Amino acid sequence: MTVTDNAPADSGHADPPIHGLMARLGATMADRFRLVVLAWIAVVVALGAAAPSVFSSLAGAGWQADGSESVQVRELAQEHFGGTGSDALQVVVHSETHTVDDPEMAAAIAGVTGVLDSDSRISQVVPPQPGMTISPDRHTAIVLGGAGADPNAMVTAAGDLADPLAAVATDGIEIHPTGASALWSDFNAANHDAMIKAEMFSWPVTLAIMVLAFGSLVAAGLPLLLTMAGLVASAGALVLLNELTPISVWAMNFAMMFALALGIDYALFLVVRFRDALRNGASARLAVAETMGTAGKAVLLSGLTVLVSLSAVLLVPAPAVRTMAVGIMLAVVFVLAATLTLLPAVLGKLGRRVNAGALPHAKRQQQRSSWFGRWGSLVHRHPWPLAVGALGALALLAIPVFGLKVAMPSIQVVPEDAAVRQGYEVVQEQMGAGVPGTLQIVAAARDADEVARVAAATEGVAMVSPPMPSTTADGADLVLLQAVPDVDPSDPALAGTLDRLRADLPESAIVGGAPAENLDLQQALNDYLPIVMTVILVLGFALLLVALRAPLVALMGTVVSLLSTGAAFGVAKLIFQDGHGAGLLGFAPQGFLDGWGPVFFFAMIFAIAMDYTVFLLSTVKEHYERTGDAAAAQVEGMAHSGRVIFAAAAVMVGVFFSFALAEPLPPKEMGIILGVAVLLDAVLIRLVLLPALLRITGGAAWWSPAWLRRLLPEISFSH
């Protein structure tokens, strides 16, 4: 179907020929409105059929370093020791008035045993053992449900069995599931609920900002169209992908946030350009082609940059971290596809009706902002003071990052009323600080006595259990020992205890357990951080170089993106490690940042920063291609992209900061770190530092040697 508004407003002639791949794509989408819409409806319906089960279908575990010693211990415990590894369910039975010898406690323990026995995911039930899982005063006992399924199924089992186990409790007897599987179950549930609430809170704020930014109710609704299409499609795709390999439930949480933020960014950039082309007399079809030939290229490059940045996270050997990146990447792919196909088709169909319901200021608004033009001129006149000021502010905020500490989350990341936290605290109070963080040692049976002797003599170990023989014939030469540390599992001293055990135990012994899995994962994250950063920086530079065909400006665009990242983590250190503002934000600081933050948030921040870099530099390059005047291009680039960057940043900051209101700590960390990064990047870097550097470098910024120009593809942003 061909759009009806296909001639210029002031002429009856047909549109001139359209040149350029992206421009032709836009015109084709506008010409085939019905086909494009039907295709998207088919995609959304097909994938949307699976979308409703996304949160119940996706995996709850995966916080591990694949191939690590601790993961080997867990796998051996499941295979040869009845599933008594780190993913076993631990159910705490406690009474202030009864002991395990009383009939009331015995009945409660029998009830817990019955609930666990009835679930096929529990391989065996281990009753409370004196000296190990019965407290000295006999008021507390732990019933162990061996893992008979994979870690993700055990996290699901912990959630499924929570209510039946709670029903066993009576007056005077408490029942609390605890252990790693229960922790991840409560952790995921609390964070999922918090992120849904934050999303719901952010929608009205986002809509208000969009109406102001777009100036029209119809135009403001277009990003919601993209976001919903992208979210539904990515949710369904994640469910289908989960059939092939476990995908973390966190993947969808992050995908929701990123799809909203990027969908608005991309739509804003295209709609502003489309409306400007209409004002200049172009037909709807030609305006779509012009928009896609200029802003569409920038959006495509931005999307590729985001995908490249997040793809580097796939190098980290941690399933949860990898699949979070996969979730965001899927959302970006679908939102980007909708932006480059569905949005041009809708714009072509709407034509001048895109301004329906326009606010008074929008009717006069043009793409070129006189305010940002004046700001660009100010930067042009005073580049050095502004550059030094922006650098100084960013450096000052980044200084704290050198004292940043990271660790896997402590029990404090779940709410105080969570069953797993209550059980954890009861166990510590009744049995010792280190019992919830018991280490497990698997060794050759011949070395059992030596392992027990060395472990008991190791500094930081409070108690060692007798060796437990394998329950299977093919593991008869193995034994399992439990080593109880003398400190809380989140205490940094535990890392030293683990290192000493691994160094001093016989060669056949390997050490695992839930705290060891956390420490091994943290070490893997630390080891891969410089690799991930290097890959992101190199690929980001390469993409900018290909798009802009200028080594110096590509280098500047890449390096300045590091500054907002460093400043954001500096602020994160002050808030989440040192506790500044903790009372205002409603959380108790752990004394460190959650361990996945540096790797994962670096990729996300860099992706967003490069998003704005692309928007600014592509606009400057467009004007430089037209005029050859670097100074004028810098000013006009600011005038034509400043409002878009500012509005897009306002939306992102609103979305991200809404997560700061969440009760659980991880969404709060994510929201504040990303929100601060976007705020600093948009204000200090894209609107001050990068334009100042363009002014200082002048025409040299856009110089490229002849041999490099011959190697790089011809990409033009001018129309």
C-alpha positions in Angstrom: 0.0 0.0 0.0 1.4 3.4 -1.0 1.0 6.3 1.3 -1.3 9.0 0.1 0.8 12.0 1.2 3.6 11.4 -1.3 4.0 14.8 -2.9 5.6 17.9 -1.6 3.3 20.4 0.1 4.1 23.0 -2.4 4.2 21.0 -5.6 2.2 18.5 -7.5 5.3 16.7 -8.9 6.4 13.2 -7.9 9.3 12.8 -5.4 12.8 12.9 -6.8 14.9 9.7 -7.0 16.0 8.4 -3.6 19.6 7.5 -3.1 21.3 5.6 -0.4 20.5 2.2 1.2 19.0 3.6 4.4 16.9 6.2 2.6 15.6 3.5 0.2 14.8 1.3 3.2 12.7 4.1 4.7 10.9 4.8 1.5 10.1 1.1 1.0 8.7 0.9 4.5 6.6 3.9 3.9 5.3 2.4 0.6 4.4 -0.9 2.3 2.7 0.3 5.5 0.1 -2.5 5.5 2.7 -5.3 4.8 5.1 -4.0 7.5 2.4 -3.7 10.1 1.0 -7.2 9.4 4.5 -8.6 9.5 5.1 -7.0 13.0 1.7 -8.2 14.2 2.7 -11.7 13.1 6.0 -11.5 14.9 4.5 -10.1 18.1 1.6 -12.6 18.1 3.9 -15.6 17.4 6.5 -14.6 20.0 4.0 -13.1 22.3 2.3 -16.4 22.8 5.3 -17.5 24.9 5.8 -14.1 26.5 3.4 -14.4 29.5 5.4 -17.3 31.0 8.7 -15.4 30.7 9.2 -14.8 34.5 8.1 -18.3 35.5 10.1 -20.1 32.8 13.5 -18.4 33.0 16.3 -19.7 35.2 16.8 -18.5 38.8 20.4 -19.7 39.3 23.5 -19.4 37.2 25.6 -17.2 39.6 28.7 -19.3 39.2 32.0 -19.4 37.4 31.8 -22.3 35.0 34.7 -24.7 35.3 35.7 -23.4 38.7 36.7 -25.7 41.6 33.6 -24.9 43.6 31.3 -25.9 40.7 33.2 -29.2 40.4 32.5 -29.8 44.1 28.8 -29.1 43.7 28.6 -31.5 40.7 30.4 -34.2 42.6 28.2 -33.8 45.6 25.1 -34.2 43.4 26.5 -37.2 41.6 28.1 -39.1 44.5 26.8 -37.7 47.8 23.0 -37.6 47.4 22.9 -34.0 46.3 24.2 -32.6 49.5 26.1 -29.8 47.7 25.6 -26.1 47.8 22.2 -26.2 46.0 20.6 -28.5 48.5 17.6 -27.1 50.4 18.2 -26.4 54.1 15.2 -26.1 56.3 15.7 -24.6 59.8 13.3 -25.8 62.5 13.6 -23.6 65.6 11.8 -23.1 68.9 12.5 -21.0 71.9 10.5 -23.4 74.2 11.0 -26.8 72.7 14.1 -28.9 71.9 14.5 -31.6 69.3 13.8 -34.2 72.0 10.3 -32.9 72.5 7.3 -34.4 70.6 6.4 -31.0 69.2 9.8 -30.5 67.6 9.9 -34.1 66.4 6.5 -33.6 64.7 7.7 -30.5 63.0 10.8 -32.2 61.8 8.7 -35.1 60.5 6.4 -32.6 58.8 9.3 -30.9 57.0 10.7 -34.3 56.0 7.3 -35.3 54.5 7.1 -32.1 52.5 10.7 -32.6 51.1 10.1 -36.3 50.5 7.0 -35.6 48.4 9.0 -33.5 45.8 10.7 -35.4 43.0 13.4 -32.7 42.9 14.7 -33.8 46.3 17.0 -36.8 46.0 17.1 -37.6 49.7 16.3 -36.1 53.1 19.0 -36.0 55.7 17.7 -35.6 59.2 19.4 -33.3 61.7 22.8 -34.5 62.9 24.1 -33.9 66.4 27.2 -31.8 66.4 26.6 -30.5 62.9 23.0 -29.6 62.1 21.6 -29.5 65.7 22.5 -26.5 67.8 24.3 -27.0 71.2 21.2 -26.1 73.1 19.1 -28.4 70.9 16.5 -25.7 70.2 17.4 -25.5 66.5 17.8 -28.2 63.8 18.4 -28.2 60.1 16.7 -30.8 57.8 18.7 -31.1 54.5 16.9 -31.8 51.2 19.4 -33.2 48.7 19.5 -31.7 45.2 18.0 -34.2 42.8 17.8 -31.7 39.9 20.0 -29.0 38.3 20.6 -25.7 40.2 17.9 -23.8 38.3 15.3 -26.4 39.2 16.4 -26.3 42.8 15.9 -22.6 43.0 12.4 -23.1 41.6 11.8 -25.9 44.1 12.8 -23.6 46.9 10.1 -21.2 45.8 7.5 -23.9 45.3 8.1 -25.5 48.7 8.1 -22.2 50.6 4.4 -22.2 51.4 4.0 -26.0 52.2 7.0 -25.7 54.6 5.6 -22.6 56.2 2.4 -24.5 56.8 4.3 -27.0 59.0 5.1 -24.2 61.5 3.0 -24.1 64.7 2.7 -21.8 67.7 6.2 -21.8 69.2 7.9 -23.5 66.3 9.4 -21.6 63.3 10.2 -23.1 59.9 12.6 -21.2 57.7 14.0 -22.5 54.3 17.5 -21.3 53.8 20.7 -22.1 51.9 21.8 -21.0 48.5 18.8 -22.2 46.5 16.4 -20.5 48.9 18.5 -17.4 48.8 18.4 -17.1 45.0 14.7 -17.8 45.0 13.9 -15.0 47.5 16.5 -12.7 45.9 15.0 -13.1 42.4 11.4 -12.7 43.7 12.2 -9.6 45.6 14.2 -8.0 42.8 11.5 -8.9 40.2 8.8 -7.3 42.2 10.9 -4.2 42.8 11.8 -3.8 39.2 8.1 -4.2 38.1 7.1 -1.5 40.6 9.9 0.7 39.4 8.9 0.2 35.8 5.3 1.1 36.7 6.4 4.2 38.5 8.6 5.3 35.7 5.9 5.1 33.0 4.0 8.3 34.0 7.3 10.2 34.4 8.5 8.9 31.1 5.3 9.8 29.3 5.3 13.3 30.7 8.9 13.9 29.5 8.0 12.4 26.1 5.1 14.7 25.7 7.3 17.7 26.5 10.1 16.4 24.3 8.0 15.4 21.3 5.4 18.2 21.8 2.6 16.0 20.5 0.5 13.2 22.0 0.7 11.2 18.8 4.5 11.6 18.4 4.9 10.8 22.1 3.0 7.5 21.7 5.3 6.2 19.0 8.1 5.2 21.3 5.6 3.2 23.4 4.6 1.3 20.2 8.3 0.4 19.6 8.9 -0.5 23.2 5.9 -2.7 23.5 6.6 -4.5 20.2 10.2 -4.9 21.2 9.5 -6.1 24.7 6.8 -8.7 23.8 9.0 -10.1 21.0 12.1 -10.2 23.1 10.2 -11.8 26.0 8.9 -14.6 23.8 12.3 -15.1 22.2 13.9 -15.5 25.7 11.4 -18.1 26.6 12.1 -20.1 23.4 15.9 -19.6 23.9 15.5 -20.9 27.4 14.4 -24.3 25.9 17.9 -24.6 24.4 20.0 -23.2 27.3 19.0 -21.7 30.7 18.4 -18.0 30.6 18.5 -16.0 33.8 15.3 -14.3 34.9 17.3 -11.2 35.3 17.7 -11.1 31.5 14.1 -10.0 31.2 14.3 -7.5 34.0 17.2 -5.7 32.3 15.6 -6.1 28.9 12.5 -4.2 30.1 14.5 -1.3 31.3 16.8 -1.0 28.3 14.0 -1.5 25.7 12.1 1.4 27.2 15.1 3.7 27.4 16.5 2.9 23.9 13.1 2.8 22.2 12.5 6.3 23.3 16.0 7.5 22.4 15.7 6.1 18.9 12.2 7.2 18.2 13.0 10.7 19.5 15.9 11.0 17.1 13.9 9.9 14.1 10.7 11.7 14.8 12.4 15.0 15.4 14.2 14.7 12.1 11.0 13.6 10.3 9.0 16.6 11.5 11.8 18.9 10.5 11.8 17.5 7.0 8.0 18.0 6.8 8.4 21.6 7.8 10.9 22.1 5.0 8.2 21.1 2.5 9.0 17.4 1.9 6.2 14.8 1.3 5.7 12.2 4.0 7.5 9.6 1.9 10.4 11.8 1.1 10.6 13.0 4.7 10.9 9.3 5.8 13.6 8.7 3.3 15.5 11.8 4.4 15.1 10.8 8.0 16.4 7.3 7.5 19.2 8.5 5.3 20.5 10.7 8.1 19.2 10.0 11.5 18.4 6.3 10.6 22.1 5.7 10.0 23.0 7.2 13.4 20.4 5.0 15.1 21.7 1.9 13.3 25.2 2.7 14.3 24.1 3.4 17.8 22.3 0.0 18.0 25.3 -1.8 16.7 27.5 -0.1 19.3 25.2 -1.1 22.1 25.2 -4.7 20.8 29.0 -4.7 20.4 29.5 -3.4 24.0 27.2 -6.0 25.5 28.6 -8.8 23.4 31.9 -8.4 25.3 30.1 -9.5 28.5 29.5 -12.9 26.8 33.2 -13.6 27.4 32.6 -13.9 31.2 32.2 -17.6 32.1 29.1 -16.9 34.4 25.7 -18.1 33.0 23.7 -15.4 34.8 25.9 -12.6 33.7 26.0 -13.8 30.1 22.3 -14.3 29.8 21.5 -10.9 31.2 23.6 -9.5 28.3 21.7 -11.8 25.9 18.3 -10.5 27.2 19.3 -6.8 26.7 20.8 -7.7 23.3 17.6 -9.3 22.2 15.6 -6.3 23.3 17.9 -4.0 21.5 17.7 -6.1 18.3 13.9 -6.0 18.3 13.6 -2.3 19.3 16.2 -1.5 16.6 14.3 -3.5 14.0 11.1 -1.8 14.9 12.7 1.6 14.8 14.1 0.9 11.3 11.0 -0.8 9.8 7.8 -0.2 11.8 8.5 3.4 12.7 9.2 4.6 9.2 6.1 2.8 8.0 3.9 4.5 10.6 5.5 7.9 10.0 4.9 7.6 6.3 1.3 6.8 7.0 0.8 9.6 9.5 2.5 12.3 7.5 1.6 15.6 9.0 -0.8 13.9 11.5 2.3 13.1 13.5 1.7 16.6 15.0 -1.8 15.8 16.1 -2.5 16.9 19.6 0.6 19.2 19.5 1.3 21.5 22.3 1.6 25.2 21.4 5.4 25.3 21.7 5.7 22.2 19.4 4.0 23.9 16.5 6.8 26.5 16.4 9.6 24.1 17.3 12.2 23.2 14.7 15.0 20.6 14.8 17.5 23.4 15.1 17.4 24.7 18.7 18.5 28.4 19.0 19.3 27.8 22.7 21.7 24.9 21.9 23.0 26.9 19.0 23.9 29.7 21.4 25.5 27.2 23.7 27.5 25.7 20.9 28.7 29.2 20.1 29.7 29.7 23.7 31.7 26.5 23.6 33.2 27.7 20.4 34.4 30.9 22.0 35.7 29.4 25.3 36.7 25.8 24.6 39.6 25.6 27.0 37.9 26.8 30.2 34.9 24.6 29.6 37.0 21.5 28.7 39.2 21.9 31.8 36.1 22.5 34.0 34.3 19.4 32.7 37.5 17.3 33.0 38.1 18.6 36.5 34.5 17.7 37.7 34.6 14.3 36.2 38.1 13.6 37.6 37.0 14.7 41.1 34.0 12.4 41.0 36.1 9.5 39.6 38.8 9.7 42.4 36.8 7.5 44.9 36.8 4.6 42.3 40.4 3.7 43.3 39.1 2.6 46.7 36.1 0.7 45.3 35.6 -2.8 46.7 33.5 -5.5 45.1 32.0 -8.8 46.4 29.1 -11.0 45.8 26.0 -9.9 47.6 25.5 -10.7 51.3 22.3 -11.8 53.0 21.4 -8.1 53.3 20.2 -8.0 49.7 17.0 -9.8 50.6 14.4 -8.1 52.7 14.5 -8.5 56.5 11.2 -10.4 56.5 12.3 -12.9 53.9 12.3 -16.5 55.2 15.8 -17.2 53.9 17.2 -14.3 55.9 15.3 -15.2 59.1 16.6 -18.8 58.8 20.1 -17.5 58.2 20.1 -15.3 61.2 18.6 -18.1 63.4 21.4 -20.5 62.3 24.1 -17.9 63.1 22.7 -17.1 66.5 22.2 -20.7 67.5 25.2 -22.4 65.8 27.8 -19.9 64.9 28.5 -17.1 62.5 30.2 -19.3 59.9 27.6 -22.2 59.7 25.6 -20.6 56.8 28.8 -20.4 54.9 30.0 -24.0 55.4 32.7 -25.0 52.9 32.7 -28.5 51.3 35.7 -30.6 50.6 35.7 -33.5 48.2 38.8 -35.7 48.3 40.1 -39.2 47.6 39.1 -41.6 50.3 42.8 -42.5 50.9 43.5 -38.9 51.9 40.4 -38.6 54.2 42.3 -38.5 57.5 45.0 -36.1 56.2 42.3 -33.8 54.8 40.5 -33.7 58.1 43.7 -33.0 60.0 44.9 -30.2 57.7 41.4 -28.6 57.5 41.0 -28.6 61.2 44.4 -27.0 61.7 43.7 -24.3 59.1 43.4 -20.8 60.4 39.8 -19.6 60.0 38.2 -23.0 60.3 36.1 -23.5 63.4 35.0 -27.2 62.9 35.4 -30.0 60.5 32.8 -32.9 60.1 33.8 -36.5 59.8 34.4 -37.7 56.3 31.2 -38.9 54.5 31.6 -41.8 52.1 30.1 -41.7 48.6 26.6 -43.1 48.2 27.3 -44.5 44.8 29.5 -47.4 43.7 31.4 -45.4 41.0 32.3 -42.8 43.6 33.5 -45.2 46.3 37.0 -43.7 46.3 35.7 -40.2 47.3 34.7 -38.6 50.6 32.9 -35.4 51.5 33.8 -33.2 54.5 32.2 -30.0 55.8 34.5 -27.3 57.1 32.7 -24.5 59.1 34.5 -21.1 59.0 34.7 -19.0 62.1 33.4 -15.8 60.3 30.3 -14.7 58.4 30.2 -15.8 54.8 30.4 -12.2 53.6 33.5 -11.5 55.7 36.5 -10.7 53.5 38.6 -13.0 55.8 36.8 -16.0 54.4 38.7 -15.6 51.1 42.0 -16.1 53.0 40.6 -19.2 54.7 39.6 -20.7 51.3 43.0 -19.9 49.8 44.8 -21.5 52.7 42.7 -24.7 52.4 43.3 -25.0 48.7 47.0 -24.4 49.1 47.5 -26.8 52.1 45.2 -29.7 51.5 46.4 -32.8 49.6 46.4 -32.7 45.9 43.3 -34.9 45.6 41.1 -32.4 47.6 39.0 -29.7 46.0 37.1 -27.1 48.0 33.6 -25.7 47.3 30.4 -24.8 48.9 28.2 -21.7 48.5 30.7 -19.1 49.8 33.4 -20.7 47.6 31.2 -20.4 44.6 30.7 -16.7 45.3 34.4 -16.1 45.7 35.3 -18.1 42.6 32.7 -16.1 40.6 34.0 -12.8 42.0 37.5 -13.8 41.0 36.3 -14.7 37.5 34.6 -11.3 37.2 37.7 -9.6 38.4 39.9 -11.5 35.9 37.6 -10.8 33.0 37.0 -7.1 33.7 40.1 -5.8 31.9 39.5 -8.2 29.0 35.9 -7.1 28.7 36.9 -3.4 28.9 39.6 -3.8 26.3 37.2 -5.6 23.8 34.5 -2.9 24.3 36.9 -0.1 23.8 38.6 -1.6 20.7 35.3 -2.6 19.1 33.7 0.8 20.0 36.6 2.6 18.4 36.4 0.4 15.3 32.7 1.1 14.8 33.2 4.9 15.2 36.1 4.8 12.8 34.1 2.9 10.2 31.2 5.3 10.5 33.0 8.6 10.9 36.1 7.8 8.8 38.3 10.0 11.1 40.7 8.3 13.6 41.1 11.3 15.9 37.4 12.0 16.4 36.7 8.2 16.8 39.4 8.1 19.5 38.0 11.1 21.2 34.5 9.7 21.1 35.7 6.4 22.7 38.0 7.8 25.4 35.6 10.4 26.7 33.0 7.7 27.2 35.3 6.2 29.8 35.1 9.4 31.9 31.4 9.2 32.7 31.9 5.5 33.6 34.7 6.3 36.0 32.7 9.2 37.6 29.6 7.0 37.9 31.5 4.3 39.8 33.2 6.9 41.9 29.7 8.1 43.0 28.7 4.5 43.5 31.6 3.9 45.9 30.6 6.9 48.0 27.0 5.8 48.2 27.0 2.0 48.3 30.4 1.3 49.9 30.8 4.3 52.2 27.1 4.7 52.9 26.7 8.4 52.0 23.0 9.0 51.5 22.1 5.5 52.6 19.5 6.8 55.0 17.9 8.9 52.4 17.8 6.1 49.9 16.6 3.5 52.5 19.3 0.8 52.6 22.0 -0.5 54.8 25.4 -0.4 53.0 27.2 -3.8 52.6 30.6 -2.1 52.5 31.1 -3.0 48.9 29.5 -2.9 45.5 27.9 -6.1 44.2 30.4 -8.1 42.3 28.8 -8.1 38.8 28.6 -4.3 38.8 32.0 -3.3 37.3 31.7 -5.8 34.3 28.1 -5.5 33.6 27.4 -1.9 34.4 30.6 -0.8 32.5 29.2 -2.5 29.4 25.8 -0.8 29.8 27.2 2.6 30.6 29.6 2.5 27.7 26.8 1.4 25.4 24.6 4.4 26.5 27.5 6.8 26.4 28.4 5.7 22.8 24.7 6.1 22.0 24.9 9.8 22.7 28.4 10.0 21.1 26.9 8.7 17.8 24.0 11.1 17.9 26.3 14.1 18.4 29.2 13.2 16.1 27.0 12.0 13.3 25.1 15.3 13.3 28.4 17.3 13.4 29.8 15.1 10.6 26.6 15.7 8.5 27.2 19.5 8.7 31.0 19.1 8.1 30.2 17.1 5.0 28.0 19.8 3.7 30.3 22.8 4.5 33.8 21.5 5.1 33.9 24.0 8.0 34.8 22.2 11.2 34.0 25.2 13.4 30.5 25.8 11.9 29.9 22.0 12.0 30.6 21.9 15.8 28.1 24.8 16.4 25.4 23.4 14.1 25.9 19.9 15.4 25.1 21.2 18.9 22.2 23.2 17.6 20.6 20.3 15.8 21.4 17.4 18.3 21.5 19.2 21.7 17.8 19.1 22.3 17.5 15.5 21.3 20.4 14.4 23.5 19.1 16.4 26.4 15.5 15.1 26.1 16.7 11.5 25.6 19.0 11.8 28.6 16.1 13.2 30.7 14.0 10.1 29.8 16.8 7.7 30.6 17.6 9.4 33.9 13.9 9.3 34.8 13.7 5.6 34.0 16.9 4.7 35.8 16.4 6.8 38.9 13.0 5.2 39.4 14.9 2.0 40.3 16.6 3.9 43.2 13.2 3.7 45.0 13.3 -0.1 45.0 13.8 -1.7 48.4 16.3 -4.5 47.3 19.8 -3.3 46.9 20.7 -4.6 43.3 18.0 -2.6 41.5 18.9 0.4 43.6 22.6 0.1 42.6 21.7 -0.3 39.0 19.3 2.6 38.9 21.7 5.1 40.6 24.8 4.0 38.8 23.2 4.1 35.4 21.2 7.3 36.1 24.3 9.2 37.4 26.3 7.9 34.4 23.7 9.2 31.9 23.3 12.5 33.7 27.1 13.1 33.7 27.6 11.9 30.2 24.8 14.0 28.7 25.6 17.2 30.6 29.4 17.2 31.0 30.6 15.2 28.1 28.2 15.4 25.2 27.2 19.0 25.8 30.5 20.4 27.1 33.7 18.3 26.8 33.3 16.6 23.4 32.1 19.8 21.6 35.0 21.7 23.3 37.5 19.0 22.0 36.0 19.3 18.5 36.6 23.0 18.7 40.1 22.6 20.0 41.1 20.0 17.4 39.3 21.8 14.5 39.7 20.3 11.1 42.3 17.8 12.3 39.5 15.9 14.1 38.1 14.9 10.7 41.3 14.3 8.9 42.0 10.8 7.7 45.0 9.4 5.7 44.3 8.5 2.1 45.2 4.8 2.7 42.6 4.6 5.5 39.9 6.2 3.4 40.5 3.6 0.7 40.1 0.8 3.2 36.9 2.2 4.9 33.5 2.1 3.4 31.9 5.3 2.1 29.3 6.3 4.8 27.7 9.8 4.6 25.4 11.3 7.1 24.4 14.3 4.9 21.2 14.2 2.8 
